[in-house]
Structures are given as structure tokens and as C-alpha cells.
Amino acid sequence: MAVPSADPRAAQRASLRRAVLHLVFGVVALDVVAMSLYYFAGIEHASYRTRVIFVVTWSVVTALTVAFLLRRVRLVRWANRR
């Protein structure tokens, strides 16, 4: 049986740790998918324009993913201050 922690912010730290891990794993998973697509779909041998469009799209999707997941981190971080 787990003994509850004496620290009142332990639950918030655990939630914050989980949100940060989701952020990191989300970006890593997105990069794995994008790199796999880049090499296995043959984009590395495509025209310059196709490669640029792919990289720009990848960058925008990464930025959106980070913005969404970082918002969740901030919500957890500021939960007790409101």
C-alpha cells in the first residue's frame, strides 16, 4: 500500500512530470513518423520543391504539436495559482 506524501504539491509535480513527458514523447513520435515517411516514401530523392514543402509542413506540424502540449504543461503548472 502506498503512503500518501507529506508534500502538498506532490500531486501537482506528478501531473507536471506527466505533462512534460507527453510533450517530449509527442515530439519524438512526430519526428519518428516524419523521418520514416521522408525515407520510406522516397521524399529524400524527390525534387527540391517537394522536399522543401515536406520540411516546412513538418516544421509547422511540430510547432503546432509543441504549442498544444506546452499549453497543457502551463495549465498544470499554474493550476494552484488561480
PDB file of N, CA, C and O in Angstrom:
ATOM      1  N   MET A   1       0.848  -1.167   0.000  1.00  0.00           N
ATOM      2  CA  MET A   1       0.000   0.000   0.000  1.00  0.00           C
ATOM      3  C   MET A   1       0.897   1.235   0.000  1.00  0.00           C
ATOM      4  O   MET A   1       1.889   1.288   0.727  1.00  0.00           O
ATOM      5  N   ALA A   2       0.546   2.224  -0.814  1.00  0.00           N
ATOM      6  CA  ALA A   2       1.330   3.454  -0.905  1.00  0.00           C
ATOM      7  C   ALA A   2       0.928   4.411   0.199  1.00  0.00           C
ATOM      8  O   ALA A   2      -0.251   4.579   0.509  1.00  0.00           O
ATOM      9  N   VAL A   3       1.933   5.030   0.779  1.00  0.00           N
ATOM     10  CA  VAL A   3       1.704   6.014   1.837  1.00  0.00           C
ATOM     11  C   VAL A   3       1.631   7.389   1.178  1.00  0.00           C
ATOM     12  O   VAL A   3       2.505   7.741   0.385  1.00  0.00           O
ATOM     13  N   PRO A   4       0.593   8.173   1.498  1.00  0.00           N
ATOM     14  CA  PRO A   4       0.492   9.499   0.889  1.00  0.00           C
ATOM     15  C   PRO A   4       1.674  10.378   1.291  1.00  0.00           C
ATOM     16  O   PRO A   4       2.169  10.293   2.415  1.00  0.00           O
ATOM     17  N   SER A   5       2.107  11.201   0.383  1.00  0.00           N
ATOM     18  CA  SER A   5       3.242  12.078   0.619  1.00  0.00           C
ATOM     19  C   SER A   5       2.860  13.216   1.549  1.00  0.00           C
ATOM     20  O   SER A   5       1.714  13.666   1.562  1.00  0.00           O
ATOM     21  N   ALA A   6       3.827  13.673   2.322  1.00  0.00           N
ATOM     22  CA  ALA A   6       3.588  14.801   3.220  1.00  0.00           C
ATOM     23  C   ALA A   6       3.640  16.124   2.474  1.00  0.00           C
ATOM     24  O   ALA A   6       3.180  17.145   2.984  1.00  0.00           O
ATOM     25  N   ASP A   7       4.188  16.111   1.290  1.00  0.00           N
ATOM     26  CA  ASP A   7       4.306  17.323   0.485  1.00  0.00           C
ATOM     27  C   ASP A   7       2.974  17.615  -0.206  1.00  0.00           C
ATOM     28  O   ASP A   7       2.484  16.783  -0.969  1.00  0.00           O
ATOM     29  N   PRO A   8       2.384  18.782   0.050  1.00  0.00           N
ATOM     30  CA  PRO A   8       1.085  19.086  -0.570  1.00  0.00           C
ATOM     31  C   PRO A   8       1.159  19.298  -2.085  1.00  0.00           C
ATOM     32  O   PRO A   8       0.140  19.214  -2.770  1.00  0.00           O
ATOM     33  N   ARG A   9       2.353  19.571  -2.611  1.00  0.00           N
ATOM     34  CA  ARG A   9       2.477  19.796  -4.051  1.00  0.00           C
ATOM     35  C   ARG A   9       2.942  18.563  -4.805  1.00  0.00           C
ATOM     36  O   ARG A   9       3.246  18.653  -5.995  1.00  0.00           O
ATOM     37  N   ALA A  10       3.005  17.425  -4.152  1.00  0.00           N
ATOM     38  CA  ALA A  10       3.475  16.201  -4.806  1.00  0.00           C
ATOM     39  C   ALA A  10       2.573  15.806  -5.973  1.00  0.00           C
ATOM     40  O   ALA A  10       3.064  15.376  -7.016  1.00  0.00           O
ATOM     41  N   ALA A  11       1.279  15.947  -5.807  1.00  0.00           N
ATOM     42  CA  ALA A  11       0.342  15.596  -6.878  1.00  0.00           C
ATOM     43  C   ALA A  11       0.527  16.521  -8.082  1.00  0.00           C
ATOM     44  O   ALA A  11       0.468  16.074  -9.227  1.00  0.00           O
ATOM     45  N   GLN A  12       0.751  17.804  -7.820  1.00  0.00           N
ATOM     46  CA  GLN A  12       0.960  18.744  -8.919  1.00  0.00           C
ATOM     47  C   GLN A  12       2.267  18.431  -9.643  1.00  0.00           C
ATOM     48  O   GLN A  12       2.319  18.491 -10.872  1.00  0.00           O
ATOM     49  N   ARG A  13       3.315  18.100  -8.907  1.00  0.00           N
ATOM     50  CA  ARG A  13       4.589  17.755  -9.547  1.00  0.00           C
ATOM     51  C   ARG A  13       4.459  16.500 -10.389  1.00  0.00           C
ATOM     52  O   ARG A  13       5.042  16.412 -11.469  1.00  0.00           O
ATOM     53  N   ALA A  14       3.706  15.537  -9.909  1.00  0.00           N
ATOM     54  CA  ALA A  14       3.492  14.314 -10.684  1.00  0.00           C
ATOM     55  C   ALA A  14       2.728  14.623 -11.967  1.00  0.00           C
ATOM     56  O   ALA A  14       3.052  14.083 -13.025  1.00  0.00           O
ATOM     57  N   SER A  15       1.727  15.481 -11.885  1.00  0.00           N
ATOM     58  CA  SER A  15       0.967  15.874 -13.081  1.00  0.00           C
ATOM     59  C   SER A  15       1.843  16.659 -14.044  1.00  0.00           C
ATOM     60  O   SER A  15       1.756  16.485 -15.259  1.00  0.00           O
ATOM     61  N   LEU A  16       2.688  17.526 -13.490  1.00  0.00           N
ATOM     62  CA  LEU A  16       3.593  18.305 -14.334  1.00  0.00           C
ATOM     63  C   LEU A  16       4.600  17.397 -15.023  1.00  0.00           C
ATOM     64  O   LEU A  16       4.885  17.576 -16.207  1.00  0.00           O
ATOM     65  N   ARG A  17       5.134  16.436 -14.305  1.00  0.00           N
ATOM     66  CA  ARG A  17       6.078  15.472 -14.896  1.00  0.00           C
ATOM     67  C   ARG A  17       5.421  14.700 -16.025  1.00  0.00           C
ATOM     68  O   ARG A  17       6.033  14.484 -17.071  1.00  0.00           O
ATOM     69  N   ARG A  18       4.181  14.284 -15.820  1.00  0.00           N
ATOM     70  CA  ARG A  18       3.450  13.534 -16.842  1.00  0.00           C
ATOM     71  C   ARG A  18       3.189  14.401 -18.076  1.00  0.00           C
ATOM     72  O   ARG A  18       3.306  13.926 -19.206  1.00  0.00           O
ATOM     73  N   ALA A  19       2.835  15.670 -17.860  1.00  0.00           N
ATOM     74  CA  ALA A  19       2.574  16.574 -18.985  1.00  0.00           C
ATOM     75  C   ALA A  19       3.847  16.845 -19.780  1.00  0.00           C
ATOM     76  O   ALA A  19       3.804  16.913 -21.008  1.00  0.00           O
ATOM     77  N   VAL A  20       4.978  17.000 -19.096  1.00  0.00           N
ATOM     78  CA  VAL A  20       6.248  17.231 -19.790  1.00  0.00           C
ATOM     79  C   VAL A  20       6.656  15.982 -20.571  1.00  0.00           C
ATOM     80  O   VAL A  20       7.153  16.087 -21.693  1.00  0.00           O
ATOM     81  N   LEU A  21       6.450  14.815 -19.990  1.00  0.00           N
ATOM     82  CA  LEU A  21       6.762  13.581 -20.713  1.00  0.00           C
ATOM     83  C   LEU A  21       5.882  13.433 -21.952  1.00  0.00           C
ATOM     84  O   LEU A  21       6.356  12.976 -22.992  1.00  0.00           O
ATOM     85  N   HIS A  22       4.622  13.810 -21.855  1.00  0.00           N
ATOM     86  CA  HIS A  22       3.744  13.781 -23.024  1.00  0.00           C
ATOM     87  C   HIS A  22       4.270  14.733 -24.098  1.00  0.00           C
ATOM     88  O   HIS A  22       4.225  14.413 -25.286  1.00  0.00           O
ATOM     89  N   LEU A  23       4.761  15.889 -23.690  1.00  0.00           N
ATOM     90  CA  LEU A  23       5.330  16.845 -24.634  1.00  0.00           C
ATOM     91  C   LEU A  23       6.536  16.244 -25.349  1.00  0.00           C
ATOM     92  O   LEU A  23       6.626  16.294 -26.576  1.00  0.00           O
ATOM     93  N   VAL A  24       7.447  15.686 -24.588  1.00  0.00           N
ATOM     94  CA  VAL A  24       8.663  15.106 -25.179  1.00  0.00           C
ATOM     95  C   VAL A  24       8.319  13.927 -26.071  1.00  0.00           C
ATOM     96  O   VAL A  24       8.791  13.855 -27.206  1.00  0.00           O
ATOM     97  N   PHE A  25       7.515  13.013 -25.587  1.00  0.00           N
ATOM     98  CA  PHE A  25       7.164  11.837 -26.378  1.00  0.00           C
ATOM     99  C   PHE A  25       6.338  12.204 -27.609  1.00  0.00           C
ATOM    100  O   PHE A  25       6.454  11.548 -28.645  1.00  0.00           O
ATOM    101  N   GLY A  26       5.508  13.242 -27.511  1.00  0.00           N
ATOM    102  CA  GLY A  26       4.735  13.687 -28.659  1.00  0.00           C
ATOM    103  C   GLY A  26       5.631  14.185 -29.785  1.00  0.00           C
ATOM    104  O   GLY A  26       5.413  13.867 -30.955  1.00  0.00           O
ATOM    105  N   VAL A  27       6.646  14.972 -29.417  1.00  0.00           N
ATOM    106  CA  VAL A  27       7.571  15.485 -30.427  1.00  0.00           C
ATOM    107  C   VAL A  27       8.426  14.355 -31.000  1.00  0.00           C
ATOM    108  O   VAL A  27       8.663  14.304 -32.207  1.00  0.00           O
ATOM    109  N   VAL A  28       8.882  13.459 -30.144  1.00  0.00           N
ATOM    110  CA  VAL A  28       9.692  12.326 -30.624  1.00  0.00           C
ATOM    111  C   VAL A  28       8.875  11.444 -31.561  1.00  0.00           C
ATOM    112  O   VAL A  28       9.371  11.028 -32.608  1.00  0.00           O
ATOM    113  N   ALA A  29       7.631  11.156 -31.196  1.00  0.00           N
ATOM    114  CA  ALA A  29       6.778  10.324 -32.047  1.00  0.00           C
ATOM    115  C   ALA A  29       6.519  11.001 -33.392  1.00  0.00           C
ATOM    116  O   ALA A  29       6.549  10.350 -34.436  1.00  0.00           O
ATOM    117  N   LEU A  30       6.265  12.307 -33.364  1.00  0.00           N
ATOM    118  CA  LEU A  30       6.052  13.041 -34.608  1.00  0.00           C
ATOM    119  C   LEU A  30       7.301  12.989 -35.486  1.00  0.00           C
ATOM    120  O   LEU A  30       7.198  12.805 -36.699  1.00  0.00           O
ATOM    121  N   ASP A  31       8.470  13.149 -34.888  1.00  0.00           N
ATOM    122  CA  ASP A  31       9.719  13.094 -35.655  1.00  0.00           C
ATOM    123  C   ASP A  31       9.973  11.708 -36.235  1.00  0.00           C
ATOM    124  O   ASP A  31      10.447  11.585 -37.364  1.00  0.00           O
ATOM    125  N   VAL A  32       9.664  10.673 -35.475  1.00  0.00           N
ATOM    126  CA  VAL A  32       9.837   9.305 -35.978  1.00  0.00           C
ATOM    127  C   VAL A  32       8.940   9.080 -37.198  1.00  0.00           C
ATOM    128  O   VAL A  32       9.373   8.517 -38.204  1.00  0.00           O
ATOM    129  N   VAL A  33       7.702   9.521 -37.094  1.00  0.00           N
ATOM    130  CA  VAL A  33       6.770   9.360 -38.218  1.00  0.00           C
ATOM    131  C   VAL A  33       7.250  10.162 -39.429  1.00  0.00           C
ATOM    132  O   VAL A  33       7.245   9.658 -40.552  1.00  0.00           O
ATOM    133  N   ALA A  34       7.661  11.405 -39.198  1.00  0.00           N
ATOM    134  CA  ALA A  34       8.088  12.258 -40.311  1.00  0.00           C
ATOM    135  C   ALA A  34       9.360  11.718 -40.965  1.00  0.00           C
ATOM    136  O   ALA A  34       9.456  11.688 -42.192  1.00  0.00           O
ATOM    137  N   MET A  35      10.328  11.295 -40.167  1.00  0.00           N
ATOM    138  CA  MET A  35      11.565  10.764 -40.747  1.00  0.00           C
ATOM    139  C   MET A  35      11.318   9.454 -41.492  1.00  0.00           C
ATOM    140  O   MET A  35      11.910   9.208 -42.542  1.00  0.00           O
ATOM    141  N   SER A  36      10.449   8.626 -40.947  1.00  0.00           N
ATOM    142  CA  SER A  36      10.113   7.376 -41.631  1.00  0.00           C
ATOM    143  C   SER A  36       9.463   7.674 -42.973  1.00  0.00           C
ATOM    144  O   SER A  36       9.800   7.060 -43.985  1.00  0.00           O
ATOM    145  N   LEU A  37       8.537   8.612 -42.975  1.00  0.00           N
ATOM    146  CA  LEU A  37       7.887   8.997 -44.218  1.00  0.00           C
ATOM    147  C   LEU A  37       8.898   9.567 -45.199  1.00  0.00           C
ATOM    148  O   LEU A  37       8.845   9.265 -46.391  1.00  0.00           O
ATOM    149  N   TYR A  38       9.810  10.381 -44.712  1.00  0.00           N
ATOM    150  CA  TYR A  38      10.804  11.020 -45.565  1.00  0.00           C
ATOM    151  C   TYR A  38      11.657   9.981 -46.290  1.00  0.00           C
ATOM    152  O   TYR A  38      11.900  10.099 -47.491  1.00  0.00           O
ATOM    153  N   TYR A  39      12.107   8.971 -45.561  1.00  0.00           N
ATOM    154  CA  TYR A  39      12.990   7.979 -46.172  1.00  0.00           C
ATOM    155  C   TYR A  39      12.233   6.864 -46.891  1.00  0.00           C
ATOM    156  O   TYR A  39      12.621   6.469 -47.990  1.00  0.00           O
ATOM    157  N   PHE A  40      11.169   6.357 -46.291  1.00  0.00           N
ATOM    158  CA  PHE A  40      10.470   5.221 -46.879  1.00  0.00           C
ATOM    159  C   PHE A  40       9.544   5.619 -48.025  1.00  0.00           C
ATOM    160  O   PHE A  40       9.229   4.785 -48.874  1.00  0.00           O
ATOM    161  N   ALA A  41       9.106   6.868 -48.064  1.00  0.00           N
ATOM    162  CA  ALA A  41       8.261   7.325 -49.169  1.00  0.00           C
ATOM    163  C   ALA A  41       9.102   7.879 -50.320  1.00  0.00           C
ATOM    164  O   ALA A  41       8.568   8.258 -51.363  1.00  0.00           O
ATOM    165  N   GLY A  42      10.400   7.921 -50.124  1.00  0.00           N
ATOM    166  CA  GLY A  42      11.286   8.369 -51.191  1.00  0.00           C
ATOM    167  C   GLY A  42      11.359   9.873 -51.362  1.00  0.00           C
ATOM    168  O   GLY A  42      11.773  10.361 -52.414  1.00  0.00           O
ATOM    169  N   ILE A  43      10.963  10.606 -50.346  1.00  0.00           N
ATOM    170  CA  ILE A  43      10.999  12.061 -50.452  1.00  0.00           C
ATOM    171  C   ILE A  43      12.431  12.568 -50.523  1.00  0.00           C
ATOM    172  O   ILE A  43      12.686  13.628 -51.095  1.00  0.00           O
ATOM    173  N   GLU A  44      13.361  11.828 -49.951  1.00  0.00           N
ATOM    174  CA  GLU A  44      14.766  12.252 -49.997  1.00  0.00           C
ATOM    175  C   GLU A  44      15.292  12.321 -51.432  1.00  0.00           C
ATOM    176  O   GLU A  44      16.253  13.041 -51.703  1.00  0.00           O
ATOM    177  N   HIS A  45      14.674  11.580 -52.351  1.00  0.00           N
ATOM    178  CA  HIS A  45      15.084  11.582 -53.754  1.00  0.00           C
ATOM    179  C   HIS A  45      14.141  12.400 -54.639  1.00  0.00           C
ATOM    180  O   HIS A  45      14.295  12.427 -55.860  1.00  0.00           O
ATOM    181  N   ALA A  46      13.184  13.053 -54.030  1.00  0.00           N
ATOM    182  CA  ALA A  46      12.209  13.844 -54.788  1.00  0.00           C
ATOM    183  C   ALA A  46      12.834  15.185 -55.193  1.00  0.00           C
ATOM    184  O   ALA A  46      13.990  15.475 -54.886  1.00  0.00           O
ATOM    185  N   SER A  47      12.047  15.969 -55.876  1.00  0.00           N
ATOM    186  CA  SER A  47      12.541  17.273 -56.322  1.00  0.00           C
ATOM    187  C   SER A  47      12.773  18.192 -55.119  1.00  0.00           C
ATOM    188  O   SER A  47      12.273  17.951 -54.020  1.00  0.00           O
ATOM    189  N   TYR A  48      13.534  19.232 -55.361  1.00  0.00           N
ATOM    190  CA  TYR A  48      13.864  20.192 -54.305  1.00  0.00           C
ATOM    191  C   TYR A  48      12.595  20.803 -53.723  1.00  0.00           C
ATOM    192  O   TYR A  48      12.471  20.938 -52.506  1.00  0.00           O
ATOM    193  N   ARG A  49      11.668  21.167 -54.572  1.00  0.00           N
ATOM    194  CA  ARG A  49      10.413  21.790 -54.124  1.00  0.00           C
ATOM    195  C   ARG A  49       9.615  20.848 -53.224  1.00  0.00           C
ATOM    196  O   ARG A  49       9.072  21.283 -52.208  1.00  0.00           O
ATOM    197  N   THR A  50       9.538  19.586 -53.574  1.00  0.00           N
ATOM    198  CA  THR A  50       8.818  18.602 -52.765  1.00  0.00           C
ATOM    199  C   THR A  50       9.464  18.463 -51.395  1.00  0.00           C
ATOM    200  O   THR A  50       8.770  18.403 -50.380  1.00  0.00           O
ATOM    201  N   ARG A  51      10.788  18.410 -51.364  1.00  0.00           N
ATOM    202  CA  ARG A  51      11.497  18.300 -50.085  1.00  0.00           C
ATOM    203  C   ARG A  51      11.275  19.525 -49.207  1.00  0.00           C
ATOM    204  O   ARG A  51      11.091  19.405 -47.995  1.00  0.00           O
ATOM    205  N   VAL A  52      11.293  20.704 -49.827  1.00  0.00           N
ATOM    206  CA  VAL A  52      11.067  21.934 -49.061  1.00  0.00           C
ATOM    207  C   VAL A  52       9.651  21.962 -48.500  1.00  0.00           C
ATOM    208  O   VAL A  52       9.452  22.315 -47.338  1.00  0.00           O
ATOM    209  N   ILE A  53       8.679  21.598 -49.307  1.00  0.00           N
ATOM    210  CA  ILE A  53       7.287  21.560 -48.836  1.00  0.00           C
ATOM    211  C   ILE A  53       7.148  20.565 -47.687  1.00  0.00           C
ATOM    212  O   ILE A  53       6.461  20.849 -46.706  1.00  0.00           O
ATOM    213  N   PHE A  54       7.789  19.408 -47.795  1.00  0.00           N
ATOM    214  CA  PHE A  54       7.722  18.419 -46.730  1.00  0.00           C
ATOM    215  C   PHE A  54       8.331  18.960 -45.438  1.00  0.00           C
ATOM    216  O   PHE A  54       7.742  18.820 -44.366  1.00  0.00           O
ATOM    217  N   VAL A  55       9.491  19.567 -45.537  1.00  0.00           N
ATOM    218  CA  VAL A  55      10.168  20.074 -44.338  1.00  0.00           C
ATOM    219  C   VAL A  55       9.394  21.229 -43.712  1.00  0.00           C
ATOM    220  O   VAL A  55       9.311  21.323 -42.487  1.00  0.00           O
ATOM    221  N   VAL A  56       8.833  22.099 -44.527  1.00  0.00           N
ATOM    222  CA  VAL A  56       8.033  23.203 -43.991  1.00  0.00           C
ATOM    223  C   VAL A  56       6.782  22.659 -43.298  1.00  0.00           C
ATOM    224  O   VAL A  56       6.423  23.119 -42.214  1.00  0.00           O
ATOM    225  N   THR A  57       6.126  21.693 -43.913  1.00  0.00           N
ATOM    226  CA  THR A  57       4.954  21.072 -43.300  1.00  0.00           C
ATOM    227  C   THR A  57       5.322  20.396 -41.987  1.00  0.00           C
ATOM    228  O   THR A  57       4.609  20.525 -40.993  1.00  0.00           O
ATOM    229  N   TRP A  58       6.425  19.682 -41.987  1.00  0.00           N
ATOM    230  CA  TRP A  58       6.914  19.009 -40.781  1.00  0.00           C
ATOM    231  C   TRP A  58       7.184  20.035 -39.688  1.00  0.00           C
ATOM    232  O   TRP A  58       6.842  19.801 -38.528  1.00  0.00           O
ATOM    233  N   SER A  59       7.775  21.142 -40.027  1.00  0.00           N
ATOM    234  CA  SER A  59       8.079  22.187 -39.045  1.00  0.00           C
ATOM    235  C   SER A  59       6.810  22.809 -38.473  1.00  0.00           C
ATOM    236  O   SER A  59       6.722  23.052 -37.269  1.00  0.00           O
ATOM    237  N   VAL A  60       5.831  23.066 -39.334  1.00  0.00           N
ATOM    238  CA  VAL A  60       4.573  23.656 -38.873  1.00  0.00           C
ATOM    239  C   VAL A  60       3.826  22.687 -37.961  1.00  0.00           C
ATOM    240  O   VAL A  60       3.309  23.089 -36.918  1.00  0.00           O
ATOM    241  N   VAL A  61       3.767  21.423 -38.345  1.00  0.00           N
ATOM    242  CA  VAL A  61       3.081  20.422 -37.512  1.00  0.00           C
ATOM    243  C   VAL A  61       3.807  20.265 -36.177  1.00  0.00           C
ATOM    244  O   VAL A  61       3.162  20.105 -35.141  1.00  0.00           O
ATOM    245  N   THR A  62       5.129  20.308 -36.189  1.00  0.00           N
ATOM    246  CA  THR A  62       5.891  20.236 -34.934  1.00  0.00           C
ATOM    247  C   THR A  62       5.579  21.441 -34.056  1.00  0.00           C
ATOM    248  O   THR A  62       5.369  21.290 -32.852  1.00  0.00           O
ATOM    249  N   ALA A  63       5.546  22.621 -34.636  1.00  0.00           N
ATOM    250  CA  ALA A  63       5.240  23.824 -33.856  1.00  0.00           C
ATOM    251  C   ALA A  63       3.835  23.764 -33.263  1.00  0.00           C
ATOM    252  O   ALA A  63       3.636  24.153 -32.112  1.00  0.00           O
ATOM    253  N   LEU A  64       2.867  23.286 -34.026  1.00  0.00           N
ATOM    254  CA  LEU A  64       1.504  23.151 -33.511  1.00  0.00           C
ATOM    255  C   LEU A  64       1.424  22.116 -32.390  1.00  0.00           C
ATOM    256  O   LEU A  64       0.730  22.318 -31.393  1.00  0.00           O
ATOM    257  N   THR A  65       2.139  21.011 -32.565  1.00  0.00           N
ATOM    258  CA  THR A  65       2.165  19.975 -31.530  1.00  0.00           C
ATOM    259  C   THR A  65       2.774  20.516 -30.245  1.00  0.00           C
ATOM    260  O   THR A  65       2.238  20.300 -29.159  1.00  0.00           O
ATOM    261  N   VAL A  66       3.884  21.211 -30.368  1.00  0.00           N
ATOM    262  CA  VAL A  66       4.537  21.782 -29.186  1.00  0.00           C
ATOM    263  C   VAL A  66       3.630  22.818 -28.536  1.00  0.00           C
ATOM    264  O   VAL A  66       3.513  22.845 -27.311  1.00  0.00           O
ATOM    265  N   ALA A  67       2.989  23.667 -29.323  1.00  0.00           N
ATOM    266  CA  ALA A  67       2.096  24.684 -28.760  1.00  0.00           C
ATOM    267  C   ALA A  67       0.946  24.046 -27.984  1.00  0.00           C
ATOM    268  O   ALA A  67       0.613  24.490 -26.885  1.00  0.00           O
ATOM    269  N   PHE A  68       0.348  23.018 -28.548  1.00  0.00           N
ATOM    270  CA  PHE A  68      -0.773  22.347 -27.886  1.00  0.00           C
ATOM    271  C   PHE A  68      -0.324  21.660 -26.598  1.00  0.00           C
ATOM    272  O   PHE A  68      -0.958  21.819 -25.555  1.00  0.00           O
ATOM    273  N   LEU A  69       0.761  20.903 -26.669  1.00  0.00           N
ATOM    274  CA  LEU A  69       1.212  20.155 -25.487  1.00  0.00           C
ATOM    275  C   LEU A  69       1.844  21.071 -24.441  1.00  0.00           C
ATOM    276  O   LEU A  69       1.738  20.799 -23.245  1.00  0.00           O
ATOM    277  N   LEU A  70       2.494  22.143 -24.867  1.00  0.00           N
ATOM    278  CA  LEU A  70       3.063  23.085 -23.917  1.00  0.00           C
ATOM    279  C   LEU A  70       1.966  23.852 -23.181  1.00  0.00           C
ATOM    280  O   LEU A  70       2.139  24.236 -22.025  1.00  0.00           O
ATOM    281  N   ARG A  71       0.853  24.070 -23.848  1.00  0.00           N
ATOM    282  CA  ARG A  71      -0.295  24.697 -23.180  1.00  0.00           C
ATOM    283  C   ARG A  71      -0.786  23.814 -22.036  1.00  0.00           C
ATOM    284  O   ARG A  71      -1.148  24.314 -20.972  1.00  0.00           O
ATOM    285  N   ARG A  72      -0.796  22.511 -22.257  1.00  0.00           N
ATOM    286  CA  ARG A  72      -1.194  21.587 -21.195  1.00  0.00           C
ATOM    287  C   ARG A  72      -0.218  21.633 -20.026  1.00  0.00           C
ATOM    288  O   ARG A  72      -0.628  21.559 -18.867  1.00  0.00           O
ATOM    289  N   VAL A  73       1.085  21.756 -20.332  1.00  0.00           N
ATOM    290  CA  VAL A  73       2.093  21.867 -19.268  1.00  0.00           C
ATOM    291  C   VAL A  73       1.846  23.138 -18.462  1.00  0.00           C
ATOM    292  O   VAL A  73       1.883  23.121 -17.232  1.00  0.00           O
ATOM    293  N   ARG A  74       1.595  24.231 -19.161  1.00  0.00           N
ATOM    294  CA  ARG A  74       1.359  25.503 -18.463  1.00  0.00           C
ATOM    295  C   ARG A  74       0.102  25.463 -17.613  1.00  0.00           C
ATOM    296  O   ARG A  74       0.084  26.020 -16.515  1.00  0.00           O
ATOM    297  N   LEU A  75      -0.944  24.819 -18.097  1.00  0.00           N
ATOM    298  CA  LEU A  75      -2.176  24.705 -17.310  1.00  0.00           C
ATOM    299  C   LEU A  75      -1.927  23.945 -16.019  1.00  0.00           C
ATOM    300  O   LEU A  75      -2.441  24.326 -14.967  1.00  0.00           O
ATOM    301  N   VAL A  76      -1.152  22.885 -16.083  1.00  0.00           N
ATOM    302  CA  VAL A  76      -0.832  22.121 -14.870  1.00  0.00           C
ATOM    303  C   VAL A  76       0.041  22.958 -13.947  1.00  0.00           C
ATOM    304  O   VAL A  76      -0.155  22.963 -12.732  1.00  0.00           O
ATOM    305  N   ARG A  77       0.993  23.659 -14.521  1.00  0.00           N
ATOM    306  CA  ARG A  77       1.934  24.442 -13.713  1.00  0.00           C
ATOM    307  C   ARG A  77       1.234  25.569 -12.969  1.00  0.00           C
ATOM    308  O   ARG A  77       1.571  25.857 -11.820  1.00  0.00           O
ATOM    309  N   TRP A  78       0.279  26.198 -13.603  1.00  0.00           N
ATOM    310  CA  TRP A  78      -0.403  27.337 -12.982  1.00  0.00           C
ATOM    311  C   TRP A  78      -1.721  26.965 -12.331  1.00  0.00           C
ATOM    312  O   TRP A  78      -2.492  27.854 -11.971  1.00  0.00           O
ATOM    313  N   ALA A  79      -2.005  25.684 -12.169  1.00  0.00           N
ATOM    314  CA  ALA A  79      -3.308  25.244 -11.641  1.00  0.00           C
ATOM    315  C   ALA A  79      -3.579  25.768 -10.241  1.00  0.00           C
ATOM    316  O   ALA A  79      -4.712  26.158  -9.957  1.00  0.00           O
ATOM    317  N   ASN A  80      -2.610  25.796  -9.369  1.00  0.00           N
ATOM    318  CA  ASN A  80      -2.846  26.207  -7.979  1.00  0.00           C
ATOM    319  C   ASN A  80      -2.728  27.710  -7.775  1.00  0.00           C
ATOM    320  O   ASN A  80      -3.001  28.192  -6.675  1.00  0.00           O
ATOM    321  N   ARG A  81      -2.341  28.450  -8.768  1.00  0.00           N
ATOM    322  CA  ARG A  81      -2.137  29.896  -8.599  1.00  0.00           C
ATOM    323  C   ARG A  81      -3.371  30.702  -8.965  1.00  0.00           C
ATOM    324  O   ARG A  81      -3.371  31.925  -8.820  1.00  0.00           O
ATOM    325  N   ARG A  82      -4.407  30.053  -9.429  1.00  0.00           N
ATOM    326  CA  ARG A  82      -5.626  30.776  -9.803  1.00  0.00           C
ATOM    327  C   ARG A  82      -6.608  30.782  -8.679  1.00  0.00           C
ATOM    328  O   ARG A  82      -7.695  31.345  -8.812  1.00  0.00           O
TER     329      ARG A  82
END
